[in-house]
Every structure is written in C-alpha cells, then in structure tokens.
Amino acid sequence: MVACTTLRRYWRWGAVLPACVVAALLALTGAAADGRRGRDVVRIGTSGSVNGEKSNSKEKSSLVTLKTFLKDETGLENEILEERDWRVLTNKLAKGQLQVGVYQGYEFAWAQEQRPDLKPLALAINVHRYPVAYVVSNTANKAKDFNGLQGQTFAIPQDGPRFLRFYVSREAKAGGKTLDTFFAKVTTPERIEPALDDVVDGIVGAVVVERAALEVFKLRKPARFKKLRAVAHSQPFPPPVIAYCGNTLDEDTRERFRSGLLAANKQEKGKQMMELFGLTHFETAPPDFGKVLAATRKAYPPAPPAK
C-alpha cells in the first residue's frame, strides 16, 4: 500500500493533464542556468488531452500555470502544442519541428516501432511504474467477466488517465461493438470517488479505474470497498513517456533534461507541481521496459490512420 499522502494527492487531482507534459516541463527546471544559454523557445508536443476529448477549463487553466512556472524557473519561453494524434507528434519530432514529445505509454509503444530512433528521456510515474486498469462492479453483480457487463450502465471518470477509456474501448471492440453499443449507457462522472460510490450503491453497473484509485478508495472507505470486486483488468500498461527523436536534442541537453526530471521531487517548486498534477516521481526506462512495450503492441495494435 502506498503512503497516505501520496494517495490523497492522487485522489485530488487524478490526471488533469497528460502526466508526461508536466514531466517534460519540470525536466527543464533542473537546468535553468544552462537552459538560458540554449533555445529561446522550447516546443513541447503532446498527443492529445487526457480523456481524448477537447481540453476542459481545468486543463487549460493548468496549462497556464505550467507555462508560467517554466518561464519563472528557466527564463525560457515555451509552447505546449496539442497535436492531432501520436502519428502527427512523431512526424514533427522526426522533422525537428518539436524538441520534446509527450506520449501516452501505449502510443509510445506504437510510435517507437515505426521510429526506432524515438527514445525515452524518462517515464512519468504515478505510484506504480506500470499502471493497470480495473473494471469494478458491485459484489452483487452477476457478471463474471467484461462480456458479462454487456447491456449495463458503465462509468468512465473524467479525472482518470486516458488509457482507461482506451482499454475498455478495445475490450468492447473485441466483442464486435463500440462502447456505446456494448453498454446500455456510458456515463462520464467528473470524479473517481463518486463513480465508485455509484457502483457500490447499484446506480451504475461498473466503472473503470486505475489500480492506485482503488487503493485510495480502500483507504478512505474500507467498508464500502468490500462491496466491490474486479470483474476484469488489463495487463500492465507503459506509463506516460517523455521522448526525443534522433539528434533533435544533443547529448548534453538530454542529460540536463533527464537530471531535471529525476531531481524534480527534491526541490520545493517541483514537489508542488508534482502534487498539483498527481505525480509521484520520474524514472529512467528500466531494463524490462522494452518487453512491456512489445507486450502492449501485441495486445493492442494501433488502429489504422484516420482518413
């Protein structure tokens, strides 16, 4: 079980922004003096908003906070550009139009297969290195697996990470349906805790949440937690990735970025920003990272490009 303070942090903010956007920005704070001698503008591309929907007001407000934080700490102007999808992001990185790329973990798995020179600077971690999606129902629900939930009401909390919607969408697709045709109704509650409460109370049939969110609920409401059970869960997903492509960043700059990431939770402003966006720490890619990427590509191949 993770520390209580970490759980409260996760619960409050969930995933307002792609976690790795924050990581990419914070990476610069560890090298402020050197950064002032470098680029006048740092262009950071993301593969979309957290939930695959248009950015909400909270997300836009948080972006302003991040941009101000970066400017104050480094003296660098910055642009955070939301690209249409991971393919566009990868293409712009390869062309040098962006310096840093921000990917959902599963998107990075796809992108690196197409561009082997796409490399991780660091991973953005929230409690667990490899997050897992859990589909949770009330213990009274007769569903024995994901397919057993067909025709029920299903919840996807807005403050959950984007891989949750991705996972259940792929599960529905495996049954030959979309989310909207698989379930009788898909709701998008703003917060995770009320969504889990609705499952306990039988208001909705099931909800998808991250493992860390279940740990929070168990800590806060142990009696109600006992009324829940996992109907299905994903394999471990890669966490969000901060990446660069080829020689877009020279070796010295890469190391300054990476050092800033790893030290971000050791300086006060870095801690505040991490708490704001529900991160616990940053890591370099571990030895088994390639295997997790390969397993992700095998289980969840990319969809064809949109026409």
C-alpha positions as CSV (number, residue, x, y, z in Angstrom):
1,M,0.0,0.0,0.0
2,V,1.4,3.4,-0.9
3,A,1.8,6.2,1.5
4,C,-1.4,8.0,2.7
5,T,-0.2,11.5,1.5
6,T,0.5,10.1,-2.0
7,L,-3.0,8.5,-2.1
8,R,-4.6,11.8,-1.2
9,R,-2.6,13.6,-3.8
10,Y,-3.7,11.1,-6.5
11,W,-7.3,11.3,-5.4
12,R,-7.5,15.1,-5.5
13,W,-6.1,15.7,-9.0
14,G,-6.3,12.4,-10.9
15,A,-4.9,13.2,-14.3
16,V,-5.8,16.8,-15.2
17,L,-3.1,16.8,-17.9
18,P,-1.1,14.1,-19.5
19,A,1.3,13.4,-16.7
20,C,4.3,13.5,-19.0
21,V,3.6,17.0,-20.1
22,V,4.4,18.1,-16.6
23,A,7.4,15.9,-16.6
24,A,8.8,17.5,-19.8
25,L,8.4,20.9,-18.3
26,L,9.8,20.0,-14.9
27,A,12.8,18.5,-16.7
28,L,13.9,22.0,-17.6
29,T,13.8,23.3,-14.0
30,G,16.8,21.2,-13.1
31,A,18.9,23.0,-15.6
32,A,17.7,26.6,-15.5
33,A,21.1,28.3,-15.8
34,D,22.2,26.2,-18.7
35,G,18.8,26.5,-20.3
36,R,19.1,30.2,-20.6
37,R,22.0,29.8,-22.9
38,G,20.0,27.4,-25.1
39,R,16.8,27.7,-27.1
40,D,14.7,30.9,-26.8
41,V,11.6,28.8,-27.2
42,V,11.1,25.1,-26.2
43,R,8.4,23.4,-28.3
44,I,6.8,20.5,-26.5
45,G,4.2,18.4,-28.3
46,T,1.5,16.2,-26.8
47,S,-0.6,13.5,-28.4
48,G,-3.9,14.9,-27.1
49,S,-5.8,15.6,-23.9
50,V,-6.1,13.1,-21.1
51,N,-9.5,11.7,-22.0
52,G,-9.4,12.0,-25.8
53,E,-11.9,14.8,-25.6
54,K,-11.4,18.6,-26.0
55,S,-9.4,20.1,-23.2
56,N,-11.7,21.3,-20.4
57,S,-11.4,24.6,-18.5
58,K,-9.4,23.0,-15.6
59,E,-6.9,21.6,-18.1
60,K,-6.5,24.9,-19.9
61,S,-6.0,26.7,-16.6
62,S,-3.4,24.2,-15.5
63,L,-1.5,24.7,-18.8
64,V,-1.3,28.4,-18.0
65,T,0.1,27.6,-14.6
66,L,2.7,25.3,-16.1
67,K,3.8,27.8,-18.7
68,T,4.3,30.5,-16.1
69,F,6.2,28.1,-13.8
70,L,8.5,27.1,-16.6
71,K,9.2,30.8,-17.6
72,D,9.8,31.8,-14.0
73,E,12.2,28.9,-13.3
74,T,14.2,28.9,-16.5
75,G,13.7,32.2,-18.3
76,L,12.6,30.2,-21.3
77,E,9.6,30.9,-23.4
78,N,7.7,27.7,-24.2
79,E,5.0,26.4,-26.4
80,I,2.9,23.3,-25.5
81,L,1.2,22.1,-28.6
82,E,-1.6,19.6,-28.6
83,E,-1.2,17.6,-31.8
84,R,-4.0,15.7,-33.5
85,D,-2.6,12.3,-32.6
86,W,0.6,10.3,-31.9
87,R,1.4,9.9,-35.6
88,V,1.5,13.7,-36.2
89,L,3.5,14.1,-33.0
90,T,6.1,11.6,-34.1
91,N,6.4,13.1,-37.5
92,K,7.0,16.5,-36.1
93,L,9.6,15.2,-33.7
94,A,11.4,13.4,-36.6
95,K,11.4,16.7,-38.6
96,G,12.8,18.7,-35.7
97,Q,9.6,20.8,-35.5
98,L,9.3,19.8,-31.9
99,Q,12.1,19.2,-29.3
100,V,10.2,17.1,-26.8
101,G,7.3,14.7,-27.3
102,V,4.7,13.7,-24.7
103,Y,3.1,10.3,-25.3
104,Q,0.6,8.1,-23.6
105,G,2.6,4.9,-22.9
106,Y,0.7,2.7,-25.4
107,E,1.1,5.4,-28.0
108,F,4.9,5.5,-27.4
109,A,4.9,1.7,-28.0
110,W,3.4,2.2,-31.4
111,A,5.5,5.2,-32.3
112,Q,8.8,3.6,-31.4
113,E,8.1,0.6,-33.6
114,Q,7.7,2.9,-36.5
115,R,10.6,5.2,-35.5
116,P,13.4,3.2,-33.7
117,D,15.3,6.4,-33.2
118,L,12.5,7.6,-30.9
119,K,13.9,7.3,-27.4
120,P,12.5,7.8,-23.9
121,L,14.1,10.6,-21.9
122,A,12.1,9.5,-18.8
123,L,8.9,8.0,-17.6
124,A,6.3,9.9,-15.6
125,I,5.2,7.7,-12.7
126,N,2.1,8.0,-10.5
127,V,2.5,5.5,-7.6
128,H,3.0,2.4,-9.8
129,R,5.5,2.1,-12.6
130,Y,3.2,0.1,-14.8
131,P,-0.4,1.1,-14.3
132,V,-3.3,-1.4,-14.6
133,A,-6.9,-0.7,-15.5
134,Y,-9.5,-2.4,-13.3
135,V,-13.2,-2.8,-14.3
136,V,-15.0,-2.9,-11.0
137,S,-18.6,-3.9,-10.2
138,N,-20.7,-4.4,-7.1
139,T,-20.3,-7.8,-5.4
140,A,-24.0,-8.4,-6.2
141,N,-23.4,-8.0,-9.9
142,K,-23.7,-11.4,-11.7
143,A,-21.1,-10.5,-14.4
144,K,-18.2,-12.9,-14.3
145,D,-16.1,-11.1,-16.9
146,F,-16.1,-8.0,-19.1
147,N,-18.5,-9.6,-21.6
148,G,-20.9,-10.2,-18.7
149,L,-21.3,-6.4,-18.3
150,Q,-22.9,-6.0,-21.8
151,G,-26.1,-4.0,-21.7
152,Q,-25.4,-2.5,-18.3
153,T,-24.6,1.1,-17.4
154,F,-20.9,1.9,-17.3
155,A,-18.8,4.8,-15.9
156,I,-15.5,6.3,-17.1
157,P,-14.5,9.0,-14.7
158,Q,-13.2,12.2,-16.3
159,D,-10.2,12.5,-13.9
160,G,-8.9,9.1,-14.8
161,P,-6.0,8.6,-17.1
162,R,-6.6,8.2,-20.8
163,F,-5.6,4.6,-21.0
164,L,-8.7,3.6,-19.1
165,R,-11.0,4.6,-21.9
166,F,-8.6,3.0,-24.4
167,Y,-8.7,-0.3,-22.6
168,V,-12.5,-0.6,-22.3
169,S,-12.9,0.5,-25.9
170,R,-10.6,-2.2,-27.1
171,E,-12.4,-4.8,-24.9
172,A,-15.8,-3.7,-26.4
173,K,-14.2,-3.9,-29.9
174,A,-13.1,-7.4,-29.3
175,G,-16.8,-8.3,-28.9
176,G,-17.5,-6.6,-32.2
177,K,-19.0,-3.5,-30.7
178,T,-18.3,0.1,-29.7
179,L,-18.6,1.4,-26.2
180,D,-22.0,2.9,-27.0
181,T,-23.4,-0.3,-28.4
182,F,-21.7,-2.6,-25.9
183,F,-23.2,-0.8,-22.9
184,A,-26.7,0.5,-22.4
185,K,-25.2,3.8,-21.3
186,V,-21.8,5.2,-20.7
187,T,-21.5,8.0,-18.1
188,T,-18.5,10.3,-17.5
189,P,-18.7,11.4,-13.9
190,E,-16.2,14.2,-13.0
191,R,-14.5,12.4,-10.2
192,I,-13.5,8.8,-9.4
193,E,-14.7,8.5,-5.8
194,P,-18.4,9.3,-6.6
195,A,-18.2,6.9,-9.5
196,L,-17.1,4.1,-7.2
197,D,-19.8,5.1,-4.7
198,D,-22.4,4.8,-7.5
199,V,-21.2,1.2,-8.2
200,V,-21.4,0.3,-4.5
201,D,-25.0,1.8,-4.5
202,G,-26.0,0.0,-7.6
203,I,-26.6,3.2,-9.6
204,V,-24.3,2.0,-12.4
205,G,-23.2,-1.5,-13.2
206,A,-19.5,-1.0,-13.3
207,V,-16.6,1.5,-13.6
208,V,-13.1,1.5,-14.9
209,V,-10.4,2.9,-12.6
210,E,-6.6,2.7,-12.2
211,R,-5.1,0.4,-9.6
212,A,-4.0,3.4,-7.5
213,A,-7.5,4.8,-7.4
214,L,-8.8,1.5,-5.9
215,E,-6.1,1.8,-3.2
216,V,-7.3,5.3,-2.4
217,F,-10.9,4.1,-2.1
218,K,-9.9,1.2,0.1
219,L,-8.0,3.5,2.4
220,R,-10.8,6.1,2.6
221,K,-13.8,3.8,2.7
222,P,-12.8,0.3,3.7
223,A,-16.4,-0.9,4.4
224,R,-17.7,0.2,1.0
225,F,-14.6,-1.1,-0.7
226,K,-15.6,-4.6,0.5
227,K,-18.7,-4.3,-1.6
228,L,-16.7,-4.0,-4.8
229,R,-15.0,-6.7,-6.9
230,A,-12.8,-6.7,-10.0
231,V,-14.6,-8.1,-13.0
232,A,-11.7,-7.7,-15.4
233,H,-8.3,-6.0,-15.5
234,S,-5.8,-5.1,-18.1
235,Q,-2.2,-6.2,-18.5
236,P,0.3,-3.6,-17.2
237,F,0.5,-0.5,-19.4
238,P,3.6,1.5,-20.1
239,P,3.4,4.8,-18.1
240,P,3.5,8.2,-19.9
241,V,6.7,8.8,-21.7
242,I,8.8,12.0,-22.4
243,A,10.7,11.3,-25.6
244,Y,13.0,12.8,-28.2
245,C,13.8,11.7,-31.7
246,G,17.3,11.2,-33.3
247,N,19.6,14.2,-32.8
248,T,16.8,16.7,-32.1
249,L,18.4,17.1,-28.6
250,D,22.2,16.9,-28.2
251,E,23.6,14.7,-25.6
252,D,24.3,17.5,-23.1
253,T,20.8,18.8,-23.4
254,R,19.3,15.3,-23.0
255,E,21.3,14.7,-19.8
256,R,20.2,18.1,-18.4
257,F,16.6,17.3,-19.1
258,R,16.9,13.8,-17.6
259,S,18.7,15.1,-14.5
260,G,16.0,17.7,-14.0
261,L,13.3,15.0,-14.2
262,L,15.0,12.7,-11.7
263,A,15.6,15.6,-9.2
264,A,12.2,17.3,-9.7
265,N,10.7,15.8,-6.5
266,K,13.7,17.0,-4.5
267,Q,13.1,20.7,-4.8
268,E,10.1,22.6,-3.4
269,K,8.6,24.1,-6.5
270,G,9.0,20.7,-8.3
271,K,7.2,19.0,-5.4
272,Q,4.4,21.5,-5.6
273,M,3.9,21.0,-9.3
274,M,4.1,17.2,-9.0
275,E,1.5,17.3,-6.2
276,L,-0.7,19.5,-8.3
277,F,-0.8,17.0,-11.2
278,G,-0.8,13.8,-9.3
279,L,2.7,12.6,-10.0
280,T,5.0,10.8,-7.5
281,H,8.3,10.7,-9.3
282,F,10.2,10.3,-12.6
283,E,12.3,7.4,-13.7
284,T,14.6,6.4,-16.5
285,A,13.4,3.4,-18.5
286,P,14.1,0.2,-16.6
287,P,15.5,-3.0,-18.2
288,D,12.1,-4.6,-18.8
289,F,10.6,-1.5,-20.5
290,G,11.1,-2.9,-24.0
291,K,9.3,-6.1,-23.0
292,V,6.3,-4.1,-21.7
293,L,6.2,-2.1,-25.0
294,A,6.3,-5.3,-27.0
295,A,3.6,-6.8,-25.0
296,T,1.5,-3.7,-25.4
297,R,1.9,-3.7,-29.2
298,K,0.9,-7.4,-29.3
299,A,-2.2,-7.0,-27.2
300,Y,-3.2,-3.6,-28.6
301,P,-2.0,-2.9,-32.1
302,P,-2.6,0.6,-33.4
303,A,-5.8,1.5,-35.3
304,P,-5.4,2.4,-39.0
305,P,-4.7,6.2,-39.6
306,A,-7.8,8.3,-39.8
307,K,-8.6,9.3,-43.4
